[in-house]
């Protein structure tokens, strides 16, 4: 597989002193990193990043990259809840002078970070080569995600103000103009910034929006005026708050389209925006499903409910793989990604690769299993055209024909608890089946205590059940989900198991597909959002509802 970016060895050595890349990590959404930023991170020896951006950039760094922890410099600042973590310059220079490739990541854009500017000057003075990879500035990215364009069709001046360092002259100039003002401040200082603008000449009824945690699924935006923002935040029970020091972006001005936010708030209007969704599958199994949930604005949380182990008696699997090589089989049928993985591991054990499938027809029960085969280098000959299940596979499976099929045997590697539907169907079509246990499924270990508490206490907004076993195993290892949690099931059998465990099923997938299940949950979320708006109620997540609130089952 190709790496996500070039390796350090792909670059020429420019200096014995190493070099530094000052990199903008953007406002918070990891998807806003530039391609150049990802390349630089993949080649870094040392990654120096503050806590609020470390998680955004670390996943793109190579394995083994050094991430030194920034230490507290200004102890007195902790009383305001904003510790100053600025020994970064020393860490950067020390690593660069040691000949290492350093990435210095900052929030937003490094050109708007005064400390990064000082560190660049230090590199220049010491003769350390450096480069700058721009990022999306918070003051630009956050309004875009809040649905607040900074200019309209007629155009307008846009002024950027940092309330922490703004002088009286700055406030006077912005207050006396009709420019759109983008103010970087903190939640508990918004009202003071609004007061500065009113004192400088802006009308109290000038519209503004205030956005916290912009570009992330924790984003919240309030619309008010300069004169009412303090009361708006108080009524929303946002202030007073111990988190008042959190940064916000306020956009002020008649032309900033604050009045059109209902139509333009694309991000916060996603059907599952901010929902914590429990996905009881392993990270490998849940990868594409979690990506789909994120596209709907959700925050997926994977919890494995089963663990996969080798069969207790591996001899049967070993004989079958040898028979595969010696021409014993006409077909091999894969009914899961785990089956592909089990055969692949056995191949690697024997020094075999995908070429061993030459002359053998390969079937896959569905798209995910087919993708695992393609990753192995094998393109399946048969994937169900309809339902992605054993029944769907049987509908398209050809009957044995002694004239055209030189061999009448099928190799079926699968789990120890698999049903007999496929075996019986293949036999009925005239095939001989070697039904081989390729792996065992056992109940996974319980998740961490905080996850178990969130499951039982209503901390999750929804849970997706993709089989009856995921219901039984999740309840067994973590407890029953709280009654405010939306329960979504992949089919009637899974729904029946959920109801037998005392769960009320809200969403039933129209097809036995994990992606259709996610679509159905998104449709449920959209209906719920629309109903709240139509009733004039605030849009809330299920976990924010009072316990015992009734819900109706929805089939989408």
One Martini backbone bead per residue (centre of mass of N, CA, C, O) as a GRO file, in nm:
protein
  556
    1UNK     BB    1   0.100   0.033   0.017
    2UNK     BB    2   0.059   0.361   0.019
    3UNK     BB    3   0.158   0.621   0.163
    4UNK     BB    4   0.045   0.932   0.277
    5UNK     BB    5   0.354   1.003   0.239
    6UNK     BB    6   0.658   1.096   0.242
    7UNK     BB    7   0.955   1.007   0.328
    8UNK     BB    8   1.238   1.122   0.465
    9UNK     BB    9   1.424   0.982   0.237
   10UNK     BB   10   1.293   1.161  -0.009
   11UNK     BB   11   1.475   1.383   0.105
   12UNK     BB   12   1.692   1.616   0.108
   13UNK     BB   13   1.972   1.735   0.266
   14UNK     BB   14   1.997   2.074   0.373
   15UNK     BB   15   2.085   2.034   0.689
   16UNK     BB   16   2.251   1.971   0.986
   17UNK     BB   17   2.011   2.137   1.145
   18UNK     BB   18   1.778   2.097   0.992
   19UNK     BB   19   1.412   2.145   0.996
   20UNK     BB   20   1.120   2.365   0.969
   21UNK     BB   21   0.758   2.334   1.006
   22UNK     BB   22   0.505   2.564   0.975
   23UNK     BB   23   0.175   2.467   1.082
   24UNK     BB   24  -0.161   2.466   0.987
   25UNK     BB   25  -0.450   2.313   1.160
   26UNK     BB   26  -0.677   2.487   1.202
   27UNK     BB   27  -0.993   2.499   1.378
   28UNK     BB   28  -1.047   2.139   1.411
   29UNK     BB   29  -1.098   2.005   1.150
   30UNK     BB   30  -0.921   1.750   1.007
   31UNK     BB   31  -1.028   1.800   0.703
   32UNK     BB   32  -0.860   2.095   0.681
   33UNK     BB   33  -0.617   1.980   0.596
   34UNK     BB   34  -0.363   1.988   0.396
   35UNK     BB   35  -0.170   1.815   0.180
   36UNK     BB   36   0.097   1.944   0.274
   37UNK     BB   37   0.060   1.879   0.572
   38UNK     BB   38   0.056   1.570   0.546
   39UNK     BB   39   0.339   1.544   0.426
   40UNK     BB   40   0.496   1.675   0.659
   41UNK     BB   41   0.403   1.478   0.883
   42UNK     BB   42   0.517   1.210   0.746
   43UNK     BB   43   0.836   1.340   0.781
   44UNK     BB   44   0.852   1.362   1.081
   45UNK     BB   45   1.045   1.349   1.384
   46UNK     BB   46   0.905   1.613   1.509
   47UNK     BB   47   0.617   1.707   1.720
   48UNK     BB   48   0.497   2.040   1.778
   49UNK     BB   49   0.208   2.063   1.992
   50UNK     BB   50  -0.073   2.165   2.107
   51UNK     BB   51  -0.338   2.019   2.259
   52UNK     BB   52  -0.568   2.139   2.052
   53UNK     BB   53  -0.393   1.993   1.786
   54UNK     BB   54  -0.272   1.709   1.821
   55UNK     BB   55  -0.511   1.523   1.722
   56UNK     BB   56  -0.522   1.640   1.431
   57UNK     BB   57  -0.204   1.556   1.347
   58UNK     BB   58  -0.102   1.273   1.454
   59UNK     BB   59  -0.238   1.070   1.242
   60UNK     BB   60  -0.016   1.175   1.009
   61UNK     BB   61   0.206   1.058   1.151
   62UNK     BB   62   0.454   0.869   1.202
   63UNK     BB   63   0.579   0.610   1.341
   64UNK     BB   64   0.768   0.734   1.620
   65UNK     BB   65   0.712   1.009   1.671
   66UNK     BB   66   0.801   1.291   1.834
   67UNK     BB   67   0.600   1.430   2.132
   68UNK     BB   68   0.660   1.678   2.305
   69UNK     BB   69   0.579   1.822   2.603
   70UNK     BB   70   0.436   2.095   2.706
   71UNK     BB   71   0.516   2.342   2.936
   72UNK     BB   72   0.478   2.540   3.200
   73UNK     BB   73   0.534   2.893   3.229
   74UNK     BB   74   0.261   3.048   3.336
   75UNK     BB   75   0.128   3.004   3.638
   76UNK     BB   76  -0.073   3.249   3.677
   77UNK     BB   77  -0.268   3.170   3.432
   78UNK     BB   78  -0.441   2.940   3.572
   79UNK     BB   79  -0.657   3.125   3.708
   80UNK     BB   80  -0.792   3.170   3.405
   81UNK     BB   81  -0.766   2.881   3.249
   82UNK     BB   82  -0.485   2.976   3.073
   83UNK     BB   83  -0.227   2.817   3.002
   84UNK     BB   84   0.111   2.867   2.926
   85UNK     BB   85   0.264   2.682   2.639
   86UNK     BB   86   0.595   2.827   2.596
   87UNK     BB   87   0.855   2.603   2.498
   88UNK     BB   88   0.867   2.559   2.186
   89UNK     BB   89   1.124   2.701   2.089
   90UNK     BB   90   1.324   2.513   2.234
   91UNK     BB   91   1.233   2.247   2.105
   92UNK     BB   92   1.279   2.325   1.811
   93UNK     BB   93   1.581   2.405   1.823
   94UNK     BB   94   1.696   2.147   1.942
   95UNK     BB   95   1.604   1.956   1.712
   96UNK     BB   96   1.724   2.109   1.468
   97UNK     BB   97   2.025   2.109   1.572
   98UNK     BB   98   2.005   1.777   1.560
   99UNK     BB   99   1.892   1.715   1.253
  100UNK     BB  100   1.582   1.749   1.257
  101UNK     BB  101   1.248   1.706   1.162
  102UNK     BB  102   1.018   1.976   1.210
  103UNK     BB  103   0.687   2.016   1.345
  104UNK     BB  104   0.494   2.318   1.382
  105UNK     BB  105   0.184   2.329   1.538
  106UNK     BB  106  -0.103   2.536   1.477
  107UNK     BB  107  -0.366   2.712   1.506
  108UNK     BB  108  -0.473   2.765   1.211
  109UNK     BB  109  -0.246   3.022   1.124
  110UNK     BB  110   0.088   3.108   1.144
  111UNK     BB  111   0.054   3.415   1.046
  112UNK     BB  112  -0.151   3.462   1.319
  113UNK     BB  113   0.097   3.373   1.506
  114UNK     BB  114   0.309   3.534   1.708
  115UNK     BB  115   0.488   3.300   1.815
  116UNK     BB  116   0.562   3.181   1.540
  117UNK     BB  117   0.705   3.433   1.439
  118UNK     BB  118   0.931   3.424   1.654
  119UNK     BB  119   1.037   3.140   1.572
  120UNK     BB  120   1.123   3.217   1.287
  121UNK     BB  121   1.337   3.424   1.371
  122UNK     BB  122   1.511   3.221   1.528
  123UNK     BB  123   1.582   3.048   1.284
  124UNK     BB  124   1.713   3.268   1.112
  125UNK     BB  125   1.937   3.343   1.323
  126UNK     BB  126   2.043   3.023   1.329
  127UNK     BB  127   2.021   2.890   1.030
  128UNK     BB  128   1.736   2.755   1.008
  129UNK     BB  129   1.548   2.592   0.813
  130UNK     BB  130   1.225   2.702   0.674
  131UNK     BB  131   0.866   2.657   0.663
  132UNK     BB  132   0.527   2.731   0.531
  133UNK     BB  133   0.201   2.603   0.620
  134UNK     BB  134  -0.090   2.687   0.559
  135UNK     BB  135  -0.400   2.771   0.717
  136UNK     BB  136  -0.709   2.783   0.842
  137UNK     BB  137  -0.852   3.035   0.975
  138UNK     BB  138  -1.064   3.083   1.228
  139UNK     BB  139  -1.195   3.358   1.117
  140UNK     BB  140  -1.291   3.187   0.853
  141UNK     BB  141  -1.388   2.891   0.917
  142UNK     BB  142  -1.611   2.934   1.133
  143UNK     BB  143  -1.820   3.103   0.972
  144UNK     BB  144  -1.858   2.890   0.749
  145UNK     BB  145  -1.977   2.670   0.954
  146UNK     BB  146  -2.208   2.882   1.061
  147UNK     BB  147  -2.338   3.039   0.812
  148UNK     BB  148  -2.134   3.317   0.776
  149UNK     BB  149  -2.088   3.534   0.563
  150UNK     BB  150  -1.865   3.815   0.517
  151UNK     BB  151  -2.006   3.859   0.232
  152UNK     BB  152  -2.181   4.015  -0.011
  153UNK     BB  153  -2.269   4.114  -0.325
  154UNK     BB  154  -2.176   4.422  -0.250
  155UNK     BB  155  -1.990   4.422  -0.038
  156UNK     BB  156  -1.725   4.440   0.221
  157UNK     BB  157  -1.565   4.515   0.481
  158UNK     BB  158  -1.305   4.333   0.663
  159UNK     BB  159  -1.249   4.291   1.015
  160UNK     BB  160  -0.987   4.191   1.235
  161UNK     BB  161  -1.025   4.097   1.588
  162UNK     BB  162  -0.830   4.095   1.888
  163UNK     BB  163  -0.943   4.136   2.204
  164UNK     BB  164  -0.675   4.094   2.369
  165UNK     BB  165  -0.505   4.337   2.179
  166UNK     BB  166  -0.691   4.562   2.147
  167UNK     BB  167  -0.720   4.886   2.090
  168UNK     BB  168  -0.881   5.178   2.107
  169UNK     BB  169  -0.837   5.244   1.811
  170UNK     BB  170  -0.954   4.986   1.694
  171UNK     BB  171  -1.241   5.014   1.807
  172UNK     BB  172  -1.299   5.291   1.678
  173UNK     BB  173  -1.268   5.211   1.380
  174UNK     BB  174  -1.477   4.980   1.376
  175UNK     BB  175  -1.719   5.137   1.507
  176UNK     BB  176  -1.719   5.371   1.271
  177UNK     BB  177  -1.790   5.148   1.083
  178UNK     BB  178  -1.944   4.907   0.829
  179UNK     BB  179  -1.789   4.670   0.889
  180UNK     BB  180  -1.705   4.354   0.914
  181UNK     BB  181  -1.665   4.189   1.227
  182UNK     BB  182  -1.400   3.973   1.344
  183UNK     BB  183  -1.408   3.829   1.669
  184UNK     BB  184  -1.159   3.736   1.892
  185UNK     BB  185  -1.257   3.548   2.181
  186UNK     BB  186  -1.448   3.496   2.468
  187UNK     BB  187  -1.729   3.404   2.618
  188UNK     BB  188  -1.695   3.614   2.873
  189UNK     BB  189  -1.613   3.865   2.644
  190UNK     BB  190  -1.838   3.940   2.443
  191UNK     BB  191  -1.991   4.172   2.584
  192UNK     BB  192  -1.745   4.361   2.600
  193UNK     BB  193  -1.700   4.382   2.293
  194UNK     BB  194  -1.978   4.495   2.231
  195UNK     BB  195  -1.940   4.750   2.405
  196UNK     BB  196  -1.707   4.871   2.246
  197UNK     BB  197  -1.866   4.909   1.980
  198UNK     BB  198  -2.090   5.089   2.092
  199UNK     BB  199  -1.901   5.313   2.205
  200UNK     BB  200  -1.780   5.358   1.898
  201UNK     BB  201  -2.092   5.353   1.723
  202UNK     BB  202  -2.248   5.112   1.727
  203UNK     BB  203  -2.540   4.966   1.705
  204UNK     BB  204  -2.725   4.770   1.918
  205UNK     BB  205  -2.886   4.630   1.652
  206UNK     BB  206  -2.648   4.481   1.564
  207UNK     BB  207  -2.566   4.199   1.425
  208UNK     BB  208  -2.477   3.869   1.569
  209UNK     BB  209  -2.239   3.604   1.604
  210UNK     BB  210  -2.172   3.306   1.810
  211UNK     BB  211  -1.887   3.075   1.814
  212UNK     BB  212  -1.828   2.750   1.937
  213UNK     BB  213  -1.631   2.502   1.841
  214UNK     BB  214  -1.545   2.534   1.558
  215UNK     BB  215  -1.576   2.262   1.317
  216UNK     BB  216  -1.715   2.092   1.528
  217UNK     BB  217  -1.945   1.876   1.698
  218UNK     BB  218  -1.954   2.123   1.934
  219UNK     BB  219  -2.093   2.329   1.787
  220UNK     BB  220  -2.210   2.671   1.862
  221UNK     BB  221  -2.480   2.910   1.782
  222UNK     BB  222  -2.549   3.260   1.826
  223UNK     BB  223  -2.817   3.498   1.787
  224UNK     BB  224  -2.788   3.860   1.785
  225UNK     BB  225  -2.698   4.154   1.947
  226UNK     BB  226  -2.508   4.383   2.092
  227UNK     BB  227  -2.741   4.438   2.319
  228UNK     BB  228  -2.829   4.101   2.364
  229UNK     BB  229  -2.601   3.889   2.417
  230UNK     BB  230  -2.596   3.861   2.723
  231UNK     BB  231  -2.892   3.758   2.751
  232UNK     BB  232  -2.872   3.517   2.558
  233UNK     BB  233  -2.656   3.357   2.721
  234UNK     BB  234  -2.821   3.345   2.981
  235UNK     BB  235  -3.079   3.201   2.870
  236UNK     BB  236  -2.890   2.953   2.760
  237UNK     BB  237  -2.696   2.878   3.001
  238UNK     BB  238  -2.384   2.964   2.941
  239UNK     BB  239  -2.407   3.197   3.147
  240UNK     BB  240  -2.238   3.120   3.379
  241UNK     BB  241  -1.899   2.966   3.343
  242UNK     BB  242  -1.610   2.770   3.373
  243UNK     BB  243  -1.593   2.796   3.031
  244UNK     BB  244  -1.547   3.110   2.960
  245UNK     BB  245  -1.245   3.083   2.821
  246UNK     BB  246  -1.349   3.000   2.563
  247UNK     BB  247  -1.324   3.025   2.238
  248UNK     BB  248  -1.447   3.272   1.999
  249UNK     BB  249  -1.659   3.374   1.719
  250UNK     BB  250  -1.745   3.702   1.613
  251UNK     BB  251  -2.006   3.839   1.402
  252UNK     BB  252  -2.028   4.176   1.274
  253UNK     BB  253  -2.312   4.282   1.084
  254UNK     BB  254  -2.540   4.351   0.827
  255UNK     BB  255  -2.360   4.169   0.595
  256UNK     BB  256  -2.330   3.870   0.747
  257UNK     BB  257  -2.605   3.695   0.737
  258UNK     BB  258  -2.748   3.630   1.014
  259UNK     BB  259  -3.054   3.620   0.912
  260UNK     BB  260  -2.968   3.348   0.717
  261UNK     BB  261  -2.890   3.096   0.895
  262UNK     BB  262  -3.122   2.893   0.843
  263UNK     BB  263  -3.009   2.848   0.537
  264UNK     BB  264  -2.669   2.835   0.601
  265UNK     BB  265  -2.654   2.603   0.833
  266UNK     BB  266  -2.506   2.323   0.730
  267UNK     BB  267  -2.363   2.188   0.976
  268UNK     BB  268  -2.585   2.205   1.216
  269UNK     BB  269  -2.803   2.054   1.004
  270UNK     BB  270  -2.728   1.790   1.044
  271UNK     BB  271  -2.901   1.507   1.134
  272UNK     BB  272  -2.643   1.416   1.355
  273UNK     BB  273  -2.555   1.654   1.517
  274UNK     BB  274  -2.354   1.552   1.790
  275UNK     BB  275  -2.395   1.261   1.793
  276UNK     BB  276  -2.363   0.981   1.994
  277UNK     BB  277  -2.248   0.678   1.841
  278UNK     BB  278  -2.289   0.342   1.883
  279UNK     BB  279  -2.046   0.092   1.765
  280UNK     BB  280  -2.062  -0.267   1.781
  281UNK     BB  281  -1.751  -0.266   1.656
  282UNK     BB  282  -1.478  -0.284   1.510
  283UNK     BB  283  -1.267  -0.071   1.359
  284UNK     BB  284  -1.246  -0.235   1.096
  285UNK     BB  285  -1.558  -0.275   1.056
  286UNK     BB  286  -1.637   0.051   1.115
  287UNK     BB  287  -1.502   0.252   0.924
  288UNK     BB  288  -1.720   0.318   0.702
  289UNK     BB  289  -1.950   0.373   0.901
  290UNK     BB  290  -1.817   0.608   1.053
  291UNK     BB  291  -1.785   0.791   0.807
  292UNK     BB  292  -2.087   0.815   0.752
  293UNK     BB  293  -2.166   0.939   1.025
  294UNK     BB  294  -1.988   1.192   0.996
  295UNK     BB  295  -2.143   1.305   0.745
  296UNK     BB  296  -2.398   1.354   0.959
  297UNK     BB  297  -2.241   1.468   1.240
  298UNK     BB  298  -2.130   1.242   1.397
  299UNK     BB  299  -1.999   1.051   1.693
  300UNK     BB  300  -1.825   0.781   1.682
  301UNK     BB  301  -1.827   0.468   1.893
  302UNK     BB  302  -1.623   0.203   1.929
  303UNK     BB  303  -1.743  -0.135   2.032
  304UNK     BB  304  -1.641  -0.432   2.098
  305UNK     BB  305  -1.827  -0.756   2.117
  306UNK     BB  306  -1.609  -0.917   1.959
  307UNK     BB  307  -1.378  -1.186   1.922
  308UNK     BB  308  -1.110  -1.316   1.729
  309UNK     BB  309  -1.027  -1.665   1.688
  310UNK     BB  310  -0.887  -1.940   1.652
  311UNK     BB  311  -0.920  -2.250   1.603
  312UNK     BB  312  -0.891  -2.527   1.798
  313UNK     BB  313  -0.875  -2.696   1.514
  314UNK     BB  314  -0.655  -2.638   1.241
  315UNK     BB  315  -0.649  -2.884   1.043
  316UNK     BB  316  -0.893  -2.828   0.859
  317UNK     BB  317  -0.781  -2.563   0.740
  318UNK     BB  318  -0.516  -2.679   0.628
  319UNK     BB  319  -0.644  -2.882   0.428
  320UNK     BB  320  -0.807  -2.675   0.263
  321UNK     BB  321  -0.571  -2.502   0.160
  322UNK     BB  322  -0.427  -2.732   0.017
  323UNK     BB  323  -0.674  -2.797  -0.170
  324UNK     BB  324  -0.671  -2.525  -0.315
  325UNK     BB  325  -0.389  -2.573  -0.455
  326UNK     BB  326  -0.464  -2.883  -0.576
  327UNK     BB  327  -0.776  -2.870  -0.695
  328UNK     BB  328  -1.047  -2.937  -0.513
  329UNK     BB  329  -1.183  -2.659  -0.610
  330UNK     BB  330  -1.424  -2.441  -0.765
  331UNK     BB  331  -1.501  -2.294  -0.488
  332UNK     BB  332  -1.503  -1.985  -0.289
  333UNK     BB  333  -1.668  -1.871   0.015
  334UNK     BB  334  -1.732  -1.542   0.147
  335UNK     BB  335  -1.905  -1.419   0.460
  336UNK     BB  336  -1.648  -1.239   0.555
  337UNK     BB  337  -1.384  -1.057   0.659
  338UNK     BB  338  -1.273  -1.271   0.857
  339UNK     BB  339  -1.238  -1.494   0.645
  340UNK     BB  340  -1.029  -1.350   0.478
  341UNK     BB  341  -0.823  -1.315   0.705
  342UNK     BB  342  -0.782  -1.618   0.770
  343UNK     BB  343  -0.677  -1.704   0.490
  344UNK     BB  344  -0.448  -1.501   0.464
  345UNK     BB  345  -0.287  -1.598   0.711
  346UNK     BB  346  -0.245  -1.887   0.603
  347UNK     BB  347  -0.094  -1.811   0.352
  348UNK     BB  348   0.144  -1.665   0.493
  349UNK     BB  349   0.235  -1.918   0.650
  350UNK     BB  350   0.292  -2.070   0.350
  351UNK     BB  351   0.384  -1.849   0.126
  352UNK     BB  352   0.129  -1.724   0.006
  353UNK     BB  353  -0.090  -1.590  -0.246
  354UNK     BB  354  -0.325  -1.484  -0.477
  355UNK     BB  355  -0.229  -1.699  -0.694
  356UNK     BB  356  -0.381  -1.950  -0.557
  357UNK     BB  357  -0.668  -1.864  -0.710
  358UNK     BB  358  -0.613  -1.994  -0.963
  359UNK     BB  359  -0.906  -2.134  -1.113
  360UNK     BB  360  -1.091  -2.001  -0.892
  361UNK     BB  361  -1.392  -1.935  -0.768
  362UNK     BB  362  -1.522  -1.623  -0.624
  363UNK     BB  363  -1.710  -1.543  -0.330
  364UNK     BB  364  -1.923  -1.270  -0.202
  365UNK     BB  365  -2.165  -1.146   0.023
  366UNK     BB  366  -2.030  -0.847  -0.012
  367UNK     BB  367  -1.876  -0.544  -0.033
  368UNK     BB  368  -1.679  -0.571   0.209
  369UNK     BB  369  -1.567  -0.848   0.132
  370UNK     BB  370  -1.475  -0.764  -0.151
  371UNK     BB  371  -1.273  -0.548  -0.053
  372UNK     BB  372  -1.088  -0.746   0.101
  373UNK     BB  373  -1.011  -0.908  -0.153
  374UNK     BB  374  -0.891  -0.678  -0.322
  375UNK     BB  375  -0.670  -0.617  -0.110
  376UNK     BB  376  -0.549  -0.915  -0.168
  377UNK     BB  377  -0.590  -0.954  -0.505
  378UNK     BB  378  -0.909  -1.031  -0.531
  379UNK     BB  379  -1.160  -1.084  -0.771
  380UNK     BB  380  -1.475  -1.142  -0.759
  381UNK     BB  381  -1.722  -1.335  -0.933
  382UNK     BB  382  -1.932  -1.313  -0.679
  383UNK     BB  383  -2.204  -1.085  -0.611
  384UNK     BB  384  -2.476  -0.983  -0.495
  385UNK     BB  385  -2.745  -0.813  -0.655
  386UNK     BB  386  -2.889  -0.800  -0.388
  387UNK     BB  387  -2.891  -0.931  -0.112
  388UNK     BB  388  -2.650  -0.914   0.158
  389UNK     BB  389  -2.646  -1.257   0.179
  390UNK     BB  390  -2.691  -1.584   0.179
  391UNK     BB  391  -2.955  -1.565   0.017
  392UNK     BB  392  -2.844  -1.377  -0.206
  393UNK     BB  393  -2.620  -1.570  -0.299
  394UNK     BB  394  -2.807  -1.808  -0.383
  395UNK     BB  395  -2.968  -1.664  -0.609
  396UNK     BB  396  -2.680  -1.642  -0.791
  397UNK     BB  397  -2.611  -1.932  -0.775
  398UNK     BB  398  -2.500  -2.185  -0.954
  399UNK     BB  399  -2.558  -2.480  -1.063
  400UNK     BB  400  -2.454  -2.783  -1.096
  401UNK     BB  401  -2.244  -2.877  -1.389
  402UNK     BB  402  -2.090  -3.150  -1.530
  403UNK     BB  403  -2.002  -3.013  -1.800
  404UNK     BB  404  -1.876  -2.721  -1.676
  405UNK     BB  405  -1.793  -2.868  -1.396
  406UNK     BB  406  -1.516  -3.038  -1.293
  407UNK     BB  407  -1.601  -2.946  -1.000
  408UNK     BB  408  -1.818  -3.001  -0.690
  409UNK     BB  409  -1.653  -2.807  -0.486
  410UNK     BB  410  -1.682  -2.618  -0.172
  411UNK     BB  411  -1.526  -2.357   0.002
  412UNK     BB  412  -1.623  -2.275   0.359
  413UNK     BB  413  -1.513  -2.014   0.536
  414UNK     BB  414  -1.596  -1.977   0.892
  415UNK     BB  415  -1.775  -1.956   1.160
  416UNK     BB  416  -1.874  -2.139   1.444
  417UNK     BB  417  -2.183  -1.975   1.436
  418UNK     BB  418  -2.295  -2.040   1.177
  419UNK     BB  419  -2.525  -2.088   0.959
  420UNK     BB  420  -2.697  -2.332   0.729
  421UNK     BB  421  -2.809  -2.194   0.474
  422UNK     BB  422  -2.576  -2.215   0.264
  423UNK     BB  423  -2.522  -2.516   0.271
  424UNK     BB  424  -2.807  -2.615   0.194
  425UNK     BB  425  -2.825  -2.457  -0.076
  426UNK     BB  426  -2.580  -2.585  -0.220
  427UNK     BB  427  -2.676  -2.877  -0.207
  428UNK     BB  428  -2.938  -2.823  -0.370
  429UNK     BB  429  -2.746  -2.733  -0.627
  430UNK     BB  430  -2.514  -2.986  -0.618
  431UNK     BB  431  -2.308  -2.933  -0.396
  432UNK     BB  432  -2.009  -2.970  -0.235
  433UNK     BB  433  -1.924  -2.911   0.119
  434UNK     BB  434  -1.661  -2.739   0.296
  435UNK     BB  435  -1.719  -2.683   0.630
  436UNK     BB  436  -1.509  -2.437   0.778
  437UNK     BB  437  -1.337  -2.344   1.061
  438UNK     BB  438  -1.162  -2.030   1.065
  439UNK     BB  439  -1.319  -1.908   1.322
  440UNK     BB  440  -1.375  -1.751   1.638
  441UNK     BB  441  -1.639  -1.627   1.845
  442UNK     BB  442  -1.607  -1.397   2.113
  443UNK     BB  443  -1.644  -1.230   2.382
  444UNK     BB  444  -1.567  -0.937   2.475
  445UNK     BB  445  -1.438  -0.710   2.653
  446UNK     BB  446  -1.498  -0.475   2.850
  447UNK     BB  447  -1.534  -0.164   2.859
  448UNK     BB  448  -1.481   0.109   2.986
  449UNK     BB  449  -1.630   0.266   3.248
  450UNK     BB  450  -1.725   0.526   3.095
  451UNK     BB  451  -1.878   0.370   2.875
  452UNK     BB  452  -2.073   0.213   3.053
  453UNK     BB  453  -2.202   0.465   3.181
  454UNK     BB  454  -2.303   0.591   2.913
  455UNK     BB  455  -2.492   0.362   2.835
  456UNK     BB  456  -2.668   0.356   3.108
  457UNK     BB  457  -2.691   0.699   3.137
  458UNK     BB  458  -2.733   0.847   2.840
  459UNK     BB  459  -2.463   0.937   2.665
  460UNK     BB  460  -2.607   0.822   2.422
  461UNK     BB  461  -2.803   0.872   2.130
  462UNK     BB  462  -2.703   0.601   1.981
  463UNK     BB  463  -2.754   0.259   1.851
  464UNK     BB  464  -2.601   0.003   1.652
  465UNK     BB  465  -2.753  -0.295   1.531
  466UNK     BB  466  -2.613  -0.577   1.325
  467UNK     BB  467  -2.705  -0.801   1.539
  468UNK     BB  468  -2.793  -1.020   1.779
  469UNK     BB  469  -2.506  -1.046   1.905
  470UNK     BB  470  -2.467  -0.742   1.968
  471UNK     BB  471  -2.684  -0.729   2.177
  472UNK     BB  472  -2.597  -0.951   2.376
  473UNK     BB  473  -2.300  -0.851   2.417
  474UNK     BB  474  -2.344  -0.563   2.512
  475UNK     BB  475  -2.521  -0.630   2.756
  476UNK     BB  476  -2.305  -0.825   2.883
  477UNK     BB  477  -2.049  -0.604   2.895
  478UNK     BB  478  -2.233  -0.306   2.958
  479UNK     BB  479  -2.532  -0.304   2.925
  480UNK     BB  480  -2.822  -0.128   2.908
  481UNK     BB  481  -2.953   0.100   2.737
  482UNK     BB  482  -3.093   0.380   2.764
  483UNK     BB  483  -3.419   0.513   2.706
  484UNK     BB  484  -3.301   0.768   2.529
  485UNK     BB  485  -3.182   0.578   2.335
  486UNK     BB  486  -3.141   0.514   2.012
  487UNK     BB  487  -3.269   0.230   1.836
  488UNK     BB  488  -3.087   0.048   1.582
  489UNK     BB  489  -3.181  -0.193   1.327
  490UNK     BB  490  -3.110  -0.419   1.057
  491UNK     BB  491  -3.354  -0.614   1.156
  492UNK     BB  492  -3.602  -0.815   1.276
  493UNK     BB  493  -3.423  -1.009   1.443
  494UNK     BB  494  -3.271  -0.788   1.597
  495UNK     BB  495  -3.521  -0.647   1.711
  496UNK     BB  496  -3.624  -0.887   1.875
  497UNK     BB  497  -3.377  -0.908   2.061
  498UNK     BB  498  -3.399  -0.624   2.177
  499UNK     BB  499  -3.686  -0.663   2.299
  500UNK     BB  500  -3.603  -0.905   2.484
  501UNK     BB  501  -3.402  -0.681   2.637
  502UNK     BB  502  -3.591  -0.411   2.674
  503UNK     BB  503  -3.595  -0.267   2.395
  504UNK     BB  504  -3.667   0.019   2.202
  505UNK     BB  505  -3.743   0.043   1.869
  506UNK     BB  506  -3.689   0.311   1.628
  507UNK     BB  507  -3.500   0.172   1.400
  508UNK     BB  508  -3.543   0.026   1.067
  509UNK     BB  509  -3.402  -0.126   0.827
  510UNK     BB  510  -3.484  -0.184   0.487
  511UNK     BB  511  -3.198  -0.326   0.490
  512UNK     BB  512  -2.925  -0.563   0.529
  513UNK     BB  513  -2.744  -0.278   0.592
  514UNK     BB  514  -2.527  -0.064   0.736
  515UNK     BB  515  -2.581   0.181   0.546
  516UNK     BB  516  -2.890   0.177   0.566
  517UNK     BB  517  -2.893   0.216   0.870
  518UNK     BB  518  -2.760   0.496   0.872
  519UNK     BB  519  -2.972   0.630   0.694
  520UNK     BB  520  -3.211   0.581   0.885
  521UNK     BB  521  -3.098   0.746   1.120
  522UNK     BB  522  -3.077   1.013   0.966
  523UNK     BB  523  -3.380   1.035   0.904
  524UNK     BB  524  -3.466   1.044   1.197
  525UNK     BB  525  -3.308   1.301   1.270
  526UNK     BB  526  -3.448   1.487   1.062
  527UNK     BB  527  -3.737   1.453   1.169
  528UNK     BB  528  -3.677   1.556   1.454
  529UNK     BB  529  -3.581   1.836   1.373
  530UNK     BB  530  -3.834   1.930   1.217
  531UNK     BB  531  -4.035   1.898   1.452
  532UNK     BB  532  -3.906   2.105   1.640
  533UNK     BB  533  -3.927   2.350   1.452
  534UNK     BB  534  -4.238   2.339   1.404
  535UNK     BB  535  -4.286   2.369   1.730
  536UNK     BB  536  -4.057   2.575   1.845
  537UNK     BB  537  -3.822   2.401   1.930
  538UNK     BB  538  -3.542   2.299   2.036
  539UNK     BB  539  -3.258   2.145   1.923
  540UNK     BB  540  -3.198   1.815   2.031
  541UNK     BB  541  -3.063   1.558   2.183
  542UNK     BB  542  -3.146   1.264   2.324
  543UNK     BB  543  -2.950   1.306   2.580
  544UNK     BB  544  -3.121   1.586   2.652
  545UNK     BB  545  -3.346   1.430   2.749
  546UNK     BB  546  -3.575   1.320   2.941
  547UNK     BB  547  -3.651   1.072   3.118
  548UNK     BB  548  -3.915   0.879   2.960
  549UNK     BB  549  -3.946   0.963   2.687
  550UNK     BB  550  -4.135   0.925   2.418
  551UNK     BB  551  -4.125   0.689   2.138
  552UNK     BB  552  -4.130   0.615   1.798
  553UNK     BB  553  -4.142   0.389   1.564
  554UNK     BB  554  -3.914   0.377   1.275
  555UNK     BB  555  -3.950   0.323   0.923
  556UNK     BB  556  -3.710   0.386   0.638
   0.00000   0.00000   0.00000
